[in-house]
Amino acid sequence: MIITGADVHVTGTGRNYVTLVVHTDEGIVGLGDATVNGRELAVASYLRDHLVPLLIGRDAFATEDTWQYLYRGAYWRRGPITMAAIAAVDVALWDIKAKAAEMPLYQLLGGASRNRLRAYGHAQGRDAEELLRSVRQRMDEGFTAVRVQVGVPGLEKSYGVVSDPGASSAYEPAQGFQRPDEELWDTERYLLHIPSVFAAVREHVGDDVALLHDVHHRLTPTEATRLARSLEPYHPFWIEDPTPAENAKLFRQLRQSTTAPIAIGEVFNTIWDYGPLLEERLIDYARSAVTHAGGLTAMKKLLDYAGVYNVRSGIHGPSDISPVGFAAALHLDTAIHNFGIQEYMGYPERVFELFSVGHFFQDGHLHVSDAPGLGVEFDVAAAEESEYRAAYLPVARLVDGTMHDW
């Protein structure tokens, strides 16, 4: 089967997405997701101008060879734009291959290792009272694992917390429409506040609900150690991105100082970013996304590598990864042996004007589609009528005016 063409669609219905549609000489079409939040036009150009012309005439089934060709052939390797573009091609080719085989994609990745996938939802509130209501809402929806984020006293905004106390899990964190919003951050206030919030949530929900927390890279290793120790009595499922991971060796201090599980990797885009984090088992969960880390071909290798060191998956699943990228993650989750948990933020309803999906959420778990391929359909006509509008995630600035490392 030969690739005859590919189209790139930048859409703005509900969320901004970059969707690749690959065509073949036998009429089978594959879908890929290349969305990089706030940099959609950059990755769309990379695909249109540099990768799509290289695909014409290639074997649509040659996923490994095409991956290596695109990664090595550019000379310039790695980086979020390059790896998201390669991921879109890779997932589209796997979609084509599975459709041709008339199998759900997970069957080509080794078959099903489980029949459902535990998911965690997002709960947030400007204060502890709002947070508790949000946690109860997620529990009523069936979640048995919930990420808890709360406002910090004295700060007007906190990332991951929106002003609407009744917001669904699919809130929109990218609110800067001309440039990234700058949010003030106070580490000491945060460190003093979070333990009491965890205590209140744990008392409210008991021990049967897993609690997760995302620090968004805002602490030094010493500060992260202080946080982790303070949360140990409430047995968090994980503490995510407690400190920037560019220097993996700094995680040795954290690992030696706490028993709280650590999750890292949503901003990583290759297996090479993990290195000592896996080999010294400095983390417990690998968080990279299929969309941002080179697609299924690369992520399968990464998670098999992680499994050697008893590190489990916790694939990034925000609403700024399209339903195509999310479906790819569910197929990989279903096949690997070291699955941990799957983030499920959900989507605004308008997103489903463009995407039809076969996967679904029920009783705290996600269920992968058994349709051939990914189990996702894309409405090209509706996509062409949608309007892209730039939106950016916020950045943090310390209360003294210094731009924060995060």
C-alpha positions as CSV (number, residue, x, y, z in Angstrom):
1,M,0.0,0.0,0.0
2,I,1.5,3.3,-1.1
3,I,1.1,6.8,0.4
4,T,-0.4,9.1,-2.2
5,G,-0.9,12.3,-0.2
6,A,-1.5,14.0,3.1
7,D,-3.4,17.0,4.3
8,V,-2.8,19.1,7.4
9,H,-5.8,20.7,9.2
10,V,-5.5,23.4,11.9
11,T,-8.8,23.6,13.6
12,G,-10.3,25.8,16.4
13,T,-13.6,24.2,17.3
14,G,-13.7,23.9,21.1
15,R,-9.8,23.6,21.2
16,N,-7.0,24.2,18.7
17,Y,-5.8,21.0,17.1
18,V,-3.4,20.0,14.3
19,T,-4.7,16.9,12.5
20,L,-2.9,15.0,9.8
21,V,-4.9,13.0,7.2
22,V,-2.8,10.5,5.2
23,H,-4.2,9.0,2.0
24,T,-3.2,5.7,0.2
25,D,-3.6,4.2,-3.2
26,E,-6.1,1.7,-1.8
27,G,-8.4,4.4,-0.3
28,I,-7.6,3.7,3.3
29,V,-7.0,6.9,5.3
30,G,-5.0,7.3,8.5
31,L,-5.3,10.1,11.1
32,G,-2.5,11.6,13.3
33,D,-2.4,14.3,15.9
34,A,0.4,16.9,15.9
35,T,-1.0,19.4,18.4
36,V,1.5,21.5,20.4
37,N,-0.4,23.9,22.6
38,G,0.4,27.5,21.6
39,R,2.7,26.4,18.8
40,E,0.1,24.8,16.4
41,L,1.2,26.8,13.4
42,A,4.8,25.9,13.8
43,V,4.1,22.2,13.7
44,A,1.6,22.5,10.9
45,S,4.3,24.2,8.8
46,Y,6.8,21.5,9.7
47,L,4.3,18.9,8.4
48,R,3.2,20.7,5.3
49,D,6.5,22.1,4.2
50,H,8.9,19.4,5.2
51,L,7.4,16.0,6.0
52,V,4.3,15.6,3.7
53,P,6.4,15.9,0.5
54,L,8.7,13.1,1.8
55,L,5.8,10.7,2.3
56,I,4.5,10.5,-1.2
57,G,5.3,7.1,-2.8
58,R,6.4,5.5,0.5
59,D,5.2,2.1,1.8
60,A,2.3,3.0,4.2
61,F,3.0,-0.2,6.3
62,A,6.7,0.7,6.9
63,T,6.2,2.4,10.2
64,E,9.7,1.7,11.7
65,D,11.6,2.6,8.6
66,T,9.5,5.8,8.0
67,W,10.0,6.8,11.6
68,Q,13.8,6.5,11.3
69,Y,13.8,8.2,7.9
70,L,12.0,11.3,9.3
71,Y,14.0,11.4,12.6
72,R,17.5,10.9,11.1
73,G,16.9,12.5,7.7
74,A,16.4,16.0,9.0
75,Y,19.8,16.0,10.7
76,W,18.2,18.2,13.4
77,R,16.8,15.8,15.9
78,R,14.4,15.9,18.9
79,G,12.5,18.9,20.1
80,P,8.7,19.2,20.5
81,I,7.9,20.4,17.0
82,T,9.9,17.8,15.3
83,M,8.7,15.0,17.5
84,A,5.0,16.0,17.3
85,A,5.2,16.1,13.5
86,I,6.8,12.7,13.4
87,A,4.2,11.4,15.9
88,A,1.4,12.5,13.6
89,V,2.8,10.6,10.7
90,D,3.6,7.6,12.8
91,V,0.1,7.3,14.3
92,A,-1.5,7.8,10.9
93,L,0.5,5.0,9.5
94,W,-0.4,2.7,12.4
95,D,-4.0,3.6,11.9
96,I,-3.8,2.7,8.2
97,K,-2.1,-0.6,9.0
98,A,-4.7,-1.6,11.6
99,K,-7.5,-0.7,9.3
100,A,-6.0,-2.8,6.5
101,A,-5.7,-5.7,8.9
102,E,-9.3,-5.1,10.0
103,M,-8.1,-5.0,13.6
104,P,-8.2,-2.5,16.5
105,L,-4.8,-1.0,16.6
106,Y,-3.8,-2.5,20.0
107,Q,-3.8,-5.9,18.4
108,L,-0.8,-4.9,16.4
109,L,1.0,-3.7,19.5
110,G,0.9,-7.1,21.1
111,G,-2.8,-7.6,21.9
112,A,-4.8,-6.7,25.0
113,S,-3.1,-6.9,28.4
114,R,-6.3,-5.7,30.1
115,N,-9.9,-5.0,29.3
116,R,-10.2,-1.5,30.8
117,L,-8.0,1.4,31.8
118,R,-8.1,3.1,35.2
119,A,-8.4,6.9,34.7
120,Y,-8.0,9.9,36.8
121,G,-9.9,13.1,36.5
122,H,-9.2,16.7,37.4
123,A,-10.7,18.4,40.5
124,Q,-9.9,22.0,41.3
125,G,-11.1,24.9,43.4
126,R,-10.2,28.4,44.4
127,D,-10.3,27.3,48.0
128,A,-10.6,24.0,49.9
129,E,-14.4,24.2,50.0
130,E,-14.7,24.5,46.2
131,L,-12.1,21.8,45.8
132,L,-14.1,19.4,47.9
133,R,-17.2,20.0,45.8
134,S,-15.1,19.4,42.7
135,V,-13.7,16.2,44.1
136,R,-17.1,14.9,44.9
137,Q,-18.3,15.7,41.4
138,R,-15.5,13.6,39.9
139,M,-16.3,10.8,42.3
140,D,-20.0,11.0,41.3
141,E,-18.8,10.7,37.6
142,G,-17.2,7.4,38.6
143,F,-13.5,8.3,39.0
144,T,-11.6,6.4,41.7
145,A,-8.5,8.6,41.2
146,V,-8.6,12.4,41.2
147,R,-6.0,15.1,40.7
148,V,-6.4,17.9,43.2
149,Q,-5.4,21.5,42.5
150,V,-6.3,24.4,44.7
151,G,-5.8,28.2,44.8
152,V,-3.0,29.6,47.0
153,P,-4.1,32.2,49.6
154,G,-3.0,35.7,48.6
155,L,-2.6,34.8,44.9
156,E,-5.1,36.0,42.4
157,K,-4.6,33.0,40.1
158,S,-3.2,29.5,40.3
159,Y,-2.5,27.3,37.3
160,G,-4.9,24.4,37.0
161,V,-7.6,26.4,38.9
162,V,-10.4,28.2,37.0
163,S,-12.8,30.8,38.3
164,D,-15.9,28.7,37.7
165,P,-16.4,26.5,40.7
166,G,-18.8,24.3,38.7
167,A,-16.3,23.7,35.9
168,S,-16.1,20.3,34.4
169,S,-12.8,18.3,34.2
170,A,-12.4,19.7,30.6
171,Y,-11.7,23.3,31.6
172,E,-9.5,25.5,29.4
173,P,-6.1,26.4,30.9
174,A,-4.9,28.3,27.8
175,Q,-6.4,31.7,28.3
176,G,-3.8,34.1,26.8
177,F,-5.1,35.0,23.4
178,Q,-2.4,37.5,22.4
179,R,0.4,36.4,24.6
180,P,0.8,34.1,27.7
181,D,-0.7,35.5,30.8
182,E,1.7,36.1,33.7
183,E,0.6,34.7,37.0
184,L,2.3,35.5,40.3
185,W,3.7,32.6,42.3
186,D,4.7,32.4,46.0
187,T,6.4,29.1,46.9
188,E,6.3,29.6,50.7
189,R,2.6,30.2,50.7
190,Y,2.0,27.2,48.5
191,L,4.1,24.9,50.7
192,L,2.3,26.0,53.8
193,H,-1.1,25.6,52.3
194,I,-1.1,22.3,50.4
195,P,-0.6,19.8,53.3
196,S,-3.8,21.1,55.0
197,V,-5.7,20.9,51.8
198,F,-4.6,17.2,51.3
199,A,-5.6,16.5,54.9
200,A,-9.1,18.0,54.3
201,V,-9.6,16.0,51.0
202,R,-8.4,12.8,52.5
203,E,-10.7,13.2,55.5
204,H,-13.6,14.0,53.0
205,V,-13.1,11.0,50.7
206,G,-11.5,8.4,52.9
207,D,-8.8,6.0,51.8
208,D,-10.5,4.5,48.7
209,V,-9.9,7.3,46.3
210,A,-6.4,7.9,44.9
211,L,-5.2,11.5,45.1
212,L,-2.7,13.0,42.7
213,H,-1.2,16.5,42.6
214,D,0.7,18.4,39.9
215,V,3.4,20.9,40.9
216,H,4.1,22.1,37.4
217,H,7.9,22.2,37.9
218,R,7.6,25.1,40.3
219,L,9.9,23.9,43.1
220,T,13.6,23.4,43.7
221,P,14.7,19.8,44.7
222,T,14.9,21.0,48.3
223,E,11.4,22.5,48.2
224,A,10.1,19.5,46.4
225,T,11.5,17.3,49.2
226,R,9.7,19.4,51.8
227,L,6.4,19.1,49.9
228,A,6.7,15.3,49.4
229,R,7.5,14.7,53.0
230,S,4.5,16.9,54.1
231,L,2.1,14.9,51.9
232,E,3.3,11.4,52.8
233,P,0.7,11.0,55.6
234,Y,-2.0,11.3,53.0
235,H,-0.4,8.7,50.7
236,P,-0.6,10.5,47.4
237,F,-0.9,8.3,44.3
238,W,1.8,10.5,42.8
239,I,3.4,14.0,42.9
240,E,3.8,15.2,39.4
241,D,6.6,17.4,38.0
242,P,7.7,18.5,41.5
243,T,10.9,20.1,40.1
244,P,12.2,20.8,36.6
245,A,13.6,17.6,35.2
246,E,16.3,18.9,32.8
247,N,18.9,17.9,35.3
248,A,18.0,14.3,36.1
249,K,20.7,14.0,38.8
250,L,18.8,16.4,41.0
251,F,16.1,13.8,41.5
252,R,18.5,11.7,43.5
253,Q,17.9,14.0,46.5
254,L,14.2,13.7,46.1
255,R,14.2,9.9,45.7
256,Q,16.4,9.4,48.8
257,S,14.2,11.7,50.9
258,T,10.7,10.5,50.4
259,T,8.5,7.5,49.7
260,A,5.9,9.5,47.8
261,P,5.7,8.3,44.1
262,I,7.0,10.7,41.5
263,A,5.6,11.2,38.0
264,I,7.7,13.0,35.3
265,G,7.7,13.4,31.6
266,E,4.9,15.3,30.0
267,V,7.3,17.9,28.6
268,F,9.8,15.2,27.4
269,N,9.7,14.3,23.8
270,T,12.2,11.4,23.4
271,I,13.4,8.4,25.2
272,W,16.8,10.1,25.6
273,D,15.2,12.7,28.0
274,Y,14.7,9.9,30.7
275,G,18.2,8.3,31.0
276,P,19.1,8.2,34.7
277,L,15.5,8.8,35.8
278,L,14.7,5.3,34.6
279,E,18.1,3.6,35.1
280,E,18.4,4.8,38.7
281,R,14.6,4.5,39.2
282,L,14.3,8.1,40.3
283,I,10.7,8.2,39.2
284,D,7.7,5.9,39.4
285,Y,5.6,7.0,36.4
286,A,6.6,8.1,32.9
287,R,4.3,10.8,31.7
288,S,5.2,11.5,28.0
289,A,2.4,11.7,25.5
290,V,2.1,9.7,22.2
291,T,1.5,13.0,20.4
292,H,4.6,14.8,21.8
293,A,7.1,11.9,22.0
294,G,7.3,10.6,18.4
295,G,4.1,8.5,18.2
296,L,3.4,4.9,18.9
297,T,6.7,3.5,17.5
298,A,8.7,5.7,19.9
299,M,6.4,5.5,22.9
300,K,6.2,1.7,22.8
301,K,10.0,1.6,23.1
302,L,10.1,4.1,25.9
303,L,7.5,2.3,28.0
304,D,9.2,-1.1,27.4
305,Y,12.4,0.5,28.5
306,A,10.6,1.9,31.6
307,G,9.2,-1.5,32.4
308,V,12.7,-2.9,32.8
309,Y,13.1,-0.7,35.8
310,N,9.5,-1.2,37.2
311,V,8.4,2.2,36.1
312,R,4.8,2.4,35.0
313,S,3.0,4.5,32.4
314,G,0.9,7.6,33.3
315,I,0.4,9.0,29.8
316,H,-0.4,12.7,29.5
317,G,-4.0,13.1,28.6
318,P,-5.1,16.8,28.5
319,S,-7.7,18.3,26.3
320,D,-5.0,19.9,24.2
321,I,-4.1,16.5,22.8
322,S,-6.8,15.7,20.2
323,P,-9.1,12.7,20.4
324,V,-6.8,11.2,17.7
325,G,-3.8,11.4,20.0
326,F,-5.8,10.3,23.0
327,A,-7.1,7.2,21.2
328,A,-3.6,6.3,20.3
329,A,-2.6,6.5,23.9
330,L,-5.5,4.2,24.9
331,H,-4.4,1.5,22.4
332,L,-0.9,1.7,23.8
333,D,-2.2,1.6,27.4
334,T,-4.2,-1.5,26.5
335,A,-1.2,-3.4,25.0
336,I,1.7,-2.6,27.4
337,H,2.4,-4.7,30.5
338,N,3.4,-1.9,32.8
339,F,0.3,0.3,32.5
340,G,-0.2,2.6,35.5
341,I,-3.0,5.0,35.0
342,Q,-4.4,7.3,32.2
343,E,-5.1,11.0,32.6
344,Y,-8.6,11.9,31.3
345,M,-9.3,15.5,31.3
346,G,-12.2,15.2,28.8
347,Y,-13.2,17.6,26.0
348,P,-15.5,20.5,25.4
349,E,-18.6,19.3,23.6
350,R,-17.8,21.3,20.4
351,V,-14.7,19.1,19.8
352,F,-17.0,16.3,18.8
353,E,-18.3,18.4,15.9
354,L,-15.0,17.4,14.3
355,F,-14.1,14.0,15.9
356,S,-16.2,10.9,16.3
357,V,-14.7,8.4,18.8
358,G,-15.3,4.8,19.7
359,H,-13.6,4.8,23.1
360,F,-15.7,5.7,26.2
361,F,-15.4,6.3,29.9
362,Q,-17.5,4.2,32.4
363,D,-17.2,3.5,36.1
364,G,-13.8,5.1,36.6
365,H,-12.2,3.4,33.6
366,L,-11.6,4.1,29.9
367,H,-12.6,1.5,27.3
368,V,-10.7,1.4,24.0
369,S,-12.5,1.1,20.7
370,D,-12.6,-2.3,19.0
371,A,-13.2,-0.8,15.6
372,P,-10.4,-1.3,13.0
373,G,-7.6,1.2,13.5
374,L,-7.8,4.0,16.1
375,G,-11.5,4.0,16.2
376,V,-11.7,7.8,15.4
377,E,-13.3,9.6,12.5
378,F,-12.5,13.1,11.4
379,D,-15.0,15.5,9.7
380,V,-12.8,17.3,7.1
381,A,-15.7,19.5,5.9
382,A,-16.4,20.7,9.4
383,A,-12.7,21.2,10.0
384,E,-12.4,23.5,7.0
385,E,-15.1,25.7,8.4
386,S,-13.6,26.0,11.9
387,E,-11.5,29.0,12.8
388,Y,-8.1,28.8,14.5
389,R,-7.5,31.3,17.3
390,A,-4.1,31.4,19.0
391,A,-4.2,30.7,22.7
392,Y,-1.3,30.3,25.2
393,L,-0.7,28.6,28.5
394,P,0.3,31.0,31.3
395,V,3.8,31.5,32.7
396,A,4.7,32.0,36.4
397,R,6.5,35.0,37.8
398,L,7.7,35.1,41.4
399,V,6.1,37.7,43.7
400,D,9.4,39.6,43.6
401,G,9.0,40.0,39.8
402,T,11.5,37.3,38.8
403,M,10.4,35.1,35.9
404,H,10.0,31.6,37.4
405,D,11.9,28.6,36.1
406,W,8.6,26.8,35.2
